[in-house]
Amino acid sequence: MTAPKALAFDVFGTVVDWRSSIARESAGFLARIGRDDLDPADFADAWRRRYLPAMAMVGEGRRPFVVLDVLHREMLVDLLGARDVDVAALDPALIDDWSRAWHRLDPWPDSGAGLARLRRRFPVVTLSNGNVALMVAMARRAGLEWDAILGAEFARAFKPAPEAYLRTAEALAVAPGDLCLVAAHHADLAAARACGLRTAFVHRPMEYGGAPAPDADQAQDWDFHAGSLTALADVLEC
């Protein structure tokens, strides 16, 4: 199989460990508001479960495009209310900082070294639903080196809308079939494949704390398969 000309990465779950990071961050904030009775990991999961419905509002045309930072804050406020927290009594600056916990996600142990090796041979860019400010802050904190920050904000569309994938290819001046999406999510890869992109699955069994991935039933025979980004570098001979 011929190699692609560029690699585009899903980030949340594929490159960074959102669940452990959000649980860690939320533990501190929950203690600050006197709600350390709430389980931080459960809180992280509940926050993440609001992700797809929030983006669907945009994808279905029920609201204009907004960046993910806006949605993350709205999801947090909704979740706090659902946990019987009086949001109106909280300092808005605290909520702002808490919502930016998604800027402070830890990378998987292999991510930095794997990206560095892959960049020796390929342009590597983000194809994430995260906005530019979020992606830049996360990359600087986690030591992740990207050639460009692309994806939802650039395309003005959230995955799995075709525009997110196709406009990323256009930005790199490559045909869809010469761009490979690297992701730990079968649903994301399926949407990319439907747009003509190549696909590379990276297995992240601890993304959901060891629980089965919600899109496990959408698995296909992807073009490339690896258990880490360093292993993907081996597969792609980097």
PLY file of the C-alpha trace (Angstrom):
ply
format ascii 1.0
element vertex 238
property float x
property float y
property float z
element edge 237
property int vertex1
property int vertex2
end_header
0.00 0.00 0.00
1.34 3.42 -0.93
1.92 5.90 1.86
-0.29 8.99 2.26
1.12 12.47 1.64
-0.03 13.95 4.97
-1.43 12.84 8.32
-4.34 14.55 10.06
-4.98 13.69 13.70
-7.99 13.42 15.86
-6.69 14.71 19.19
-9.08 14.03 22.11
-8.53 10.40 23.03
-6.12 9.71 20.19
-3.23 11.98 21.18
-4.28 13.10 24.67
-5.91 11.34 27.62
-8.98 13.53 28.15
-10.68 11.36 30.80
-7.90 11.16 33.38
-7.02 14.80 32.79
-10.56 16.12 33.17
-11.09 13.94 36.24
-7.92 15.37 37.81
-8.87 18.95 37.01
-12.48 18.50 38.13
-11.44 16.95 41.44
-9.77 20.21 42.37
-12.67 22.39 41.26
-15.27 20.18 42.94
-13.35 20.51 46.20
-13.24 24.29 45.79
-17.03 24.51 45.50
-17.63 22.09 48.35
-18.81 19.20 46.20
-16.03 16.68 46.63
-18.81 14.15 47.23
-19.08 13.90 43.44
-16.88 11.33 41.70
-14.41 13.15 39.40
-14.22 10.33 36.84
-18.01 10.13 36.64
-18.07 13.92 36.27
-15.58 13.72 33.40
-17.65 11.05 31.66
-20.85 13.04 32.08
-19.20 16.15 30.67
-17.95 14.22 27.65
-21.38 12.65 27.04
-22.71 16.15 26.31
-20.12 16.59 23.53
-21.88 14.95 20.58
-25.36 16.38 21.29
-23.90 19.88 21.63
-22.11 19.66 18.28
-25.17 18.11 16.65
-27.04 21.34 17.40
-24.57 23.09 15.08
-24.41 20.31 12.51
-28.19 20.19 12.19
-28.42 23.95 11.74
-30.20 24.59 15.02
-27.57 27.14 16.02
-24.72 28.94 14.24
-21.19 27.59 14.40
-19.39 28.36 17.66
-15.98 27.16 18.78
-15.64 24.20 21.11
-14.56 26.40 24.02
-18.05 27.92 24.00
-19.69 24.50 23.95
-17.45 23.17 26.71
-18.49 26.02 29.01
-22.17 25.53 28.22
-21.85 21.78 28.83
-20.15 22.42 32.16
-22.87 24.81 33.32
-25.54 22.30 32.28
-23.75 19.47 34.09
-23.31 21.46 37.29
-26.99 22.28 37.28
-27.81 18.61 36.80
-25.67 17.87 39.87
-27.63 20.38 41.97
-24.91 23.02 41.99
-26.14 26.62 42.18
-24.21 27.93 39.19
-25.41 31.50 39.74
-23.60 31.49 43.09
-20.26 30.57 41.52
-17.65 33.08 40.38
-17.85 33.23 36.55
-14.03 33.32 36.46
-13.97 29.94 38.22
-16.36 28.50 35.63
-14.22 29.96 32.83
-11.08 28.38 34.26
-12.82 25.05 34.85
-14.15 24.99 31.28
-10.59 25.53 30.04
-9.52 22.30 31.72
-9.74 20.95 28.16
-6.73 23.14 27.34
-4.69 21.24 29.95
-4.98 17.61 28.86
-2.06 15.24 29.32
-0.69 13.39 26.28
-0.55 9.62 26.12
3.03 8.53 26.97
3.88 7.72 23.34
2.36 10.82 21.73
5.28 13.24 21.77
7.84 10.75 20.48
5.39 9.29 17.97
4.47 12.65 16.47
8.13 13.64 16.24
8.96 10.49 14.29
5.95 10.82 11.99
6.86 14.44 11.24
10.18 13.27 9.79
8.28 11.89 6.81
4.85 13.54 6.75
3.22 16.89 7.44
1.18 16.34 10.61
-1.85 18.52 11.37
-4.81 18.46 13.70
-8.20 17.46 12.36
-9.99 18.00 15.64
-13.22 19.56 16.80
-11.10 21.63 19.17
-10.67 25.31 18.32
-7.34 26.95 17.56
-6.80 28.55 20.98
-7.55 25.24 22.69
-5.27 23.23 20.40
-2.39 25.69 20.71
-2.60 25.83 24.51
-2.79 22.04 24.75
0.11 21.53 22.35
2.38 23.96 24.18
1.63 22.40 27.56
1.92 18.80 26.36
4.93 19.29 24.08
3.06 18.33 20.91
4.44 19.66 17.63
2.01 20.23 14.77
2.68 21.60 11.31
-0.74 23.29 11.33
-3.89 23.55 13.45
-6.77 22.61 11.16
-10.15 20.97 11.64
-13.44 22.37 12.88
-12.68 26.05 13.37
-10.88 26.26 10.03
-13.67 24.36 8.26
-16.47 26.04 10.26
-17.94 22.57 10.71
-17.64 19.88 13.34
-16.84 16.30 12.53
-18.44 14.14 11.21
-19.58 16.77 8.68
-17.78 16.13 5.36
-16.55 19.74 5.28
-14.28 19.11 8.26
-12.38 16.40 6.39
-12.47 17.81 2.87
-11.46 21.36 3.79
-8.52 19.99 5.74
-7.34 18.20 2.60
-7.89 21.37 0.57
-5.84 23.40 3.04
-2.94 21.00 2.55
-3.38 21.02 -1.26
-3.73 17.24 -1.36
-6.45 15.01 -2.71
-8.65 13.38 -0.05
-7.12 10.02 -0.90
-3.65 11.37 -0.11
-4.65 12.48 3.40
-4.82 9.94 6.23
-6.89 10.50 9.34
-5.27 9.07 12.45
-7.87 8.40 15.14
-8.82 6.13 18.01
-12.50 6.34 17.07
-14.18 4.11 14.51
-17.03 6.56 13.87
-14.57 9.34 13.02
-12.61 7.06 10.71
-15.81 5.87 9.01
-16.82 9.46 8.28
-13.33 10.22 6.94
-13.38 7.11 4.74
-16.75 8.15 3.33
-15.05 11.38 2.20
-12.27 9.46 0.48
-9.57 9.84 3.14
-7.16 7.09 4.14
-7.55 5.78 7.68
-5.24 4.79 10.54
-6.70 3.37 13.74
-4.74 3.80 16.98
-6.04 1.59 19.78
-6.49 3.48 23.07
-8.11 0.94 25.43
-7.91 3.28 28.43
-9.65 6.25 26.81
-12.84 5.36 28.69
-11.07 3.97 31.74
-11.03 0.46 30.32
-14.74 0.45 29.40
-15.68 -0.47 25.81
-15.64 2.41 23.35
-19.16 3.59 22.44
-18.45 3.20 18.72
-16.81 -0.23 18.89
-19.56 -1.64 16.68
-18.46 0.65 13.83
-15.05 -0.97 13.41
-13.88 -1.65 9.86
-10.73 -2.94 8.19
-8.83 0.34 8.37
-5.86 1.04 6.09
-3.40 1.09 8.99
-3.66 -0.19 12.56
-1.37 0.41 15.55
-1.38 0.34 19.33
0.42 3.66 19.75
1.79 6.55 17.72
5.29 5.14 17.95
3.96 1.84 16.61
2.23 3.76 13.81
5.58 5.33 13.01
6.97 1.82 12.64
4.09 0.82 10.36
4.66 3.91 8.16
8.45 3.39 8.21
9.31 6.64 9.95
0 1
1 2
2 3
3 4
4 5
5 6
6 7
7 8
8 9
9 10
10 11
11 12
12 13
13 14
14 15
15 16
16 17
17 18
18 19
19 20
20 21
21 22
22 23
23 24
24 25
25 26
26 27
27 28
28 29
29 30
30 31
31 32
32 33
33 34
34 35
35 36
36 37
37 38
38 39
39 40
40 41
41 42
42 43
43 44
44 45
45 46
46 47
47 48
48 49
49 50
50 51
51 52
52 53
53 54
54 55
55 56
56 57
57 58
58 59
59 60
60 61
61 62
62 63
63 64
64 65
65 66
66 67
67 68
68 69
69 70
70 71
71 72
72 73
73 74
74 75
75 76
76 77
77 78
78 79
79 80
80 81
81 82
82 83
83 84
84 85
85 86
86 87
87 88
88 89
89 90
90 91
91 92
92 93
93 94
94 95
95 96
96 97
97 98
98 99
99 100
100 101
101 102
102 103
103 104
104 105
105 106
106 107
107 108
108 109
109 110
110 111
111 112
112 113
113 114
114 115
115 116
116 117
117 118
118 119
119 120
120 121
121 122
122 123
123 124
124 125
125 126
126 127
127 128
128 129
129 130
130 131
131 132
132 133
133 134
134 135
135 136
136 137
137 138
138 139
139 140
140 141
141 142
142 143
143 144
144 145
145 146
146 147
147 148
148 149
149 150
150 151
151 152
152 153
153 154
154 155
155 156
156 157
157 158
158 159
159 160
160 161
161 162
162 163
163 164
164 165
165 166
166 167
167 168
168 169
169 170
170 171
171 172
172 173
173 174
174 175
175 176
176 177
177 178
178 179
179 180
180 181
181 182
182 183
183 184
184 185
185 186
186 187
187 188
188 189
189 190
190 191
191 192
192 193
193 194
194 195
195 196
196 197
197 198
198 199
199 200
200 201
201 202
202 203
203 204
204 205
205 206
206 207
207 208
208 209
209 210
210 211
211 212
212 213
213 214
214 215
215 216
216 217
217 218
218 219
219 220
220 221
221 222
222 223
223 224
224 225
225 226
226 227
227 228
228 229
229 230
230 231
231 232
232 233
233 234
234 235
235 236
236 237
